[in-house]
């Protein structure tokens, strides 16, 4: 599961770098969330449910315009929830 999560985070980072019509604030919020998830994967006191919720909340404004990005974020959020960290 961890390897899948890391691969999905890498895909999300690449997608964020290549999307041109995503607002700079939205992209920055997502980059920050991805960075936070990556940085906290090895910590014992991480609340993955909170991280998952934050990530899902970030997708609200671009669900229709970026369905693939939204799907990737959804997968990451699901994996975090399933990890139960």
Helices and strands as residue ranges (DSSP letters): H 2-18, H 24-40, H 48-58, G 60-62, H 67-83
